[in-house]
Amino acid sequence: MAFFDMWKNVIMQPKKAFAQMKKPDLAQAAIHLVVAGVISSVIVAAIAMLGGVALGLTGIITTPIMLLIFWVIGSVILLIFAKLLGGKGDFGRHSYMIAMCMAPLYTLFFISIMVEIILVAGGILSALVSLYGLYLLTLAMMYAHGFDMVKAALVWIIPAAIVALILMLTGAAFFGGMAGGILGSIY
């Protein structure tokens, strides 16, 4: 499959694309993410210029690096939860499939932002792209680990719920402390 054909197939025919991903190539996955980062950086610079802001092109360097870092960290975290749920996949196949859905979606997400700015559509298109991304991640976990749809979704739902809980508790502690400080100064 040609480079951008892989992206098109992951977006348009994800089940078929994931089923065909037999030999994981982490170097190729990293290249896909770097290309997605560069394309997205150019899109962000174009968006900024539409608003009259001149951005340097440092994002062309930093965005791919950050994508690679988040990919590795995210892959490890999701692999831990996949293994806890009985997943049979290895790190290579698991991480490759995550990268193959991340690269086109990351680019598509920034294209959707550009379209929204031009059409003043709000965040609707970006939200739809994000939801579709979660569907693709679920499919990737299904094919990487031999899960059914529910277990595959739990691979990302459980860590997301843990992060949300931590954020809520941190926020409650912060605002509780603020309220206590304000009330303490009044009385």
C-alpha positions as CSV (number, residue, x, y, z in Angstrom):
1,M,0.0,0.0,0.0
2,A,1.3,3.4,-0.9
3,F,2.0,5.9,1.9
4,F,-1.1,8.1,1.7
5,D,-3.2,5.2,0.4
6,M,-2.7,3.7,3.9
7,W,-4.2,6.9,5.5
8,K,-7.1,6.8,3.1
9,N,-7.8,3.2,3.8
10,V,-7.6,3.7,7.5
11,I,-10.1,6.5,7.3
12,M,-12.4,5.1,4.6
13,Q,-12.2,1.3,5.2
14,P,-10.7,0.9,8.7
15,K,-11.7,-2.8,9.3
16,K,-10.1,-3.9,6.0
17,A,-7.0,-1.7,6.6
18,F,-6.4,-3.0,10.1
19,A,-7.0,-6.6,9.0
20,Q,-4.3,-6.2,6.3
21,M,-1.7,-4.9,8.9
22,K,0.2,-8.1,9.5
23,K,3.8,-7.0,9.8
24,P,4.3,-4.1,12.1
25,D,7.1,-1.7,11.1
26,L,7.7,0.8,13.9
27,A,10.1,2.8,11.8
28,Q,7.5,3.2,9.1
29,A,4.9,4.1,11.8
30,A,7.2,6.8,13.1
31,I,7.7,8.2,9.5
32,H,3.9,8.4,9.2
33,L,3.7,10.4,12.4
34,V,6.5,12.7,11.4
35,V,4.8,13.4,8.1
36,A,1.5,14.1,9.9
37,G,3.2,16.4,12.3
38,V,4.8,18.4,9.4
39,I,1.6,18.7,7.5
40,S,-0.3,19.7,10.6
41,S,2.3,22.4,11.5
42,V,2.0,23.9,8.0
43,I,-1.8,23.9,8.5
44,V,-1.4,25.6,11.9
45,A,0.9,28.3,10.4
46,A,-1.7,28.9,7.6
47,I,-4.5,29.2,10.2
48,A,-2.4,31.7,12.2
49,M,-1.7,33.8,9.0
50,L,-5.4,33.9,8.3
51,G,-5.7,35.6,11.7
52,G,-2.9,38.0,11.0
53,V,-0.4,36.2,13.3
54,A,2.9,35.3,11.8
55,L,4.1,32.1,13.4
56,G,7.6,30.7,12.9
57,L,7.9,27.3,11.4
58,T,9.4,25.8,14.6
59,G,6.3,23.6,14.8
60,I,7.6,21.7,11.8
61,I,10.4,20.4,14.1
62,T,8.6,20.3,17.5
63,T,5.2,18.9,16.4
64,P,6.6,15.6,15.0
65,I,8.9,15.2,18.0
66,M,5.9,15.7,20.4
67,L,3.8,13.3,18.3
68,L,6.4,10.6,18.6
69,I,6.8,11.1,22.3
70,F,3.0,11.0,22.9
71,W,2.7,8.0,20.6
72,V,5.3,6.0,22.6
73,I,3.9,7.0,26.0
74,G,0.3,6.5,24.9
75,S,1.1,3.1,23.4
76,V,2.7,1.9,26.6
77,I,-0.2,3.1,28.7
78,L,-2.8,1.5,26.4
79,L,-0.7,-1.7,26.2
80,I,-0.8,-2.0,30.0
81,F,-4.6,-1.8,30.0
82,A,-4.9,-4.1,27.0
83,K,-2.8,-6.7,28.8
84,L,-4.8,-6.3,32.0
85,L,-7.9,-7.0,29.9
86,G,-6.3,-10.2,28.4
87,G,-4.9,-8.7,25.2
88,K,-2.8,-11.0,23.1
89,G,-1.0,-8.5,20.9
90,D,2.6,-7.4,21.3
91,F,4.0,-3.9,21.6
92,G,5.0,-3.7,17.9
93,R,1.7,-4.6,16.4
94,H,-0.2,-2.6,19.1
95,S,1.9,0.6,18.6
96,Y,1.9,0.3,14.8
97,M,-1.8,0.2,14.6
98,I,-2.1,3.2,17.0
99,A,0.2,5.1,14.8
100,M,-1.6,4.2,11.6
101,C,-4.8,5.6,13.0
102,M,-3.1,8.6,14.7
103,A,-1.3,9.9,11.6
104,P,-4.2,10.5,9.3
105,L,-6.5,11.6,12.1
106,Y,-4.1,14.1,13.4
107,T,-3.8,15.7,10.0
108,L,-7.6,15.5,9.4
109,F,-8.2,17.1,12.7
110,F,-6.2,20.2,11.8
111,I,-7.8,20.3,8.3
112,S,-11.2,20.3,10.0
113,I,-10.1,23.2,12.2
114,M,-9.1,25.1,9.1
115,V,-12.5,24.4,7.4
116,E,-14.3,25.4,10.6
117,I,-12.4,28.8,10.7
118,I,-13.3,29.5,7.1
119,L,-16.9,28.4,7.4
120,V,-17.3,29.5,11.1
121,A,-18.8,26.1,11.9
122,G,-17.8,26.0,15.5
123,G,-16.2,22.8,16.9
124,I,-18.7,20.4,15.3
125,L,-16.4,19.0,12.6
126,S,-13.5,18.7,15.0
127,A,-15.7,16.9,17.5
128,L,-16.9,14.4,14.8
129,V,-13.3,13.8,13.8
130,S,-12.3,13.1,17.4
131,L,-15.2,10.7,17.9
132,Y,-14.3,8.9,14.7
133,G,-10.7,8.7,16.1
134,L,-12.0,6.9,19.2
135,Y,-13.8,4.5,16.9
136,L,-10.6,3.8,14.9
137,L,-8.6,3.4,18.1
138,T,-11.2,0.8,19.3
139,L,-10.8,-1.0,16.0
140,A,-7.0,-0.9,16.3
141,M,-7.2,-2.5,19.7
142,M,-9.6,-5.2,18.4
143,Y,-7.2,-6.2,15.6
144,A,-4.1,-5.8,17.7
145,H,-5.3,-7.9,20.6
146,G,-8.1,-10.1,19.4
147,F,-10.7,-8.3,21.5
148,D,-14.4,-7.8,20.9
149,M,-15.6,-4.2,20.5
150,V,-16.4,-3.7,24.2
151,K,-13.0,-4.9,25.5
152,A,-11.3,-2.9,22.8
153,A,-13.1,0.3,23.9
154,L,-12.4,-0.4,27.6
155,V,-8.6,-0.2,26.7
156,W,-9.0,3.5,26.2
157,I,-12.1,4.2,28.3
158,I,-10.6,3.0,31.6
159,P,-7.4,5.2,31.4
160,A,-9.6,8.2,30.2
161,A,-11.9,7.7,33.2
162,I,-8.9,7.5,35.6
163,V,-7.5,10.8,34.1
164,A,-11.0,12.4,34.3
165,L,-11.3,11.3,38.0
166,I,-7.9,12.7,38.8
167,L,-8.7,16.0,37.2
168,M,-12.0,16.3,39.0
169,L,-10.4,15.5,42.4
170,T,-7.6,17.9,41.7
171,G,-10.1,20.6,40.7
172,A,-12.3,19.9,43.7
173,A,-9.3,20.2,46.0
174,F,-8.1,23.4,44.3
175,F,-11.5,25.1,44.4
176,G,-12.3,23.8,47.9
177,G,-9.0,25.3,49.1
178,M,-9.9,28.6,47.4
179,A,-13.3,28.6,48.9
180,G,-11.9,27.8,52.3
181,G,-9.4,30.7,51.9
182,I,-12.0,33.1,50.8
183,L,-14.5,32.1,53.6
184,G,-11.7,32.1,56.1
185,S,-10.8,35.7,55.2
186,I,-14.4,36.8,55.5
187,Y,-15.1,35.3,58.9
